C-alpha cells in the first residue's frame, strides 16, 4: 500500500495515541499498524518504539522521563504544522492522553 493511500485512510487532524501492549507487534490492531506506518512522526519511549520500529516509515521521536515535556511540545508544534503524529505507549491510554493533551 502506498504512503498516499495510507494517509487517506488515517486521521490526519489529530494526534493519535496507540497502545502497543503487551509488547508484541502481532497483537497490534490493523488500525494501529496503519496509523504508525502513515505517520510523519511516531513518538514514544524507547522500549515502546522497539515494538513497532519495523512499522515506522517517518521520523521516530524517543521520549525519556527527562525530555518528555519538551519532546511532546515539539510534537505539538509538528502537529500544528500539519504533520501526522502518533504517540505509542504501554499501559493506560487515558493516563498518557492527559500528558499529550497538555502538550498539544
C-alpha positions in Angstrom: 0.0 0.0 0.0 1.4 3.4 -0.9 2.1 6.1 1.7 -0.5 8.4 0.0 -3.2 5.6 0.3 -2.2 5.1 4.0 -2.6 8.8 4.7 -6.0 8.8 3.1 -7.2 6.1 5.5 -5.9 7.6 8.7 -6.8 10.5 11.0 -4.6 13.4 9.9 -6.1 16.2 12.1 -5.5 14.6 15.5 -2.5 13.3 17.4 -3.2 9.6 17.5 -2.5 7.6 20.7 -1.7 3.9 20.0 -1.5 1.3 22.8 1.2 -1.3 21.9 0.9 -3.5 24.9 1.5 -6.3 25.7 4.7 -5.6 23.7 4.3 -8.0 20.8 3.7 -6.5 17.3 1.5 -9.5 16.5 -1.2 -8.1 18.9 -1.4 -4.6 17.3 -4.7 -3.8 15.6 -4.9 -3.2 11.9 -5.7 0.5 12.6 -2.7 0.8 14.9 -0.4 -0.6 12.1 -2.0 1.7 9.6 -1.6 4.8 11.7 2.0 4.1 12.6 3.0 3.4 9.0 1.3 6.5 7.7 2.7 8.9 10.4 5.2 11.6 9.7 6.3 11.4 13.4 6.0 8.5 15.8 6.8 9.3 19.4 7.2 7.0 22.4 9.6 5.7 25.0 12.5 3.6 23.5 11.1 0.3 24.8 7.7 1.1 23.3 9.1 2.2 19.9 11.2 -1.0 19.8 7.9 -3.0 19.5 6.9 -1.0 16.4 10.2 0.1 14.9 9.7 -2.1 11.8 6.5 -0.2 11.0 7.9 3.4 11.3 8.4 5.0 8.0 8.6 8.6 9.1 10.6 10.1 11.9 10.9 8.4 15.3 10.9 10.6 18.4 12.2 9.0 21.6 10.8 10.2 24.8 12.5 9.9 28.2 11.3 10.8 31.6 13.6 13.9 31.4 12.7 15.1 28.0 9.1 14.1 27.5 7.6 17.5 28.1 9.9 19.2 25.7 9.5 16.4 23.1 5.7 16.4 23.4 5.8 20.2 22.9 7.9 19.7 19.8 5.4 17.1 18.6 2.6 19.6 19.2 4.4 22.1 17.0 4.9 19.5 14.3 1.2 18.6 14.5 0.2 22.2 14.3 2.4 22.5 11.2 0.3 19.7 9.5 2.3 16.6 10.3 0.5 13.4 11.0 1.7 12.5 14.6 1.3 9.2 16.5 2.3 8.6 20.1 2.8 5.0 21.1 2.6 3.9 24.7 2.2 1.0 27.1 -0.3 1.0 29.9 -3.4 3.1 30.4 -4.0 5.3 27.3 -6.2 7.7 29.4 -3.3 8.5 31.7 -0.9 9.1 28.9 -3.5 11.1 27.0 -3.5 13.7 29.8 0.1 14.4 29.1 -0.4 14.6 25.3 -3.5 16.8 25.7 -1.5 19.2 27.9 1.3 19.4 25.3 -1.0 19.7 22.3 
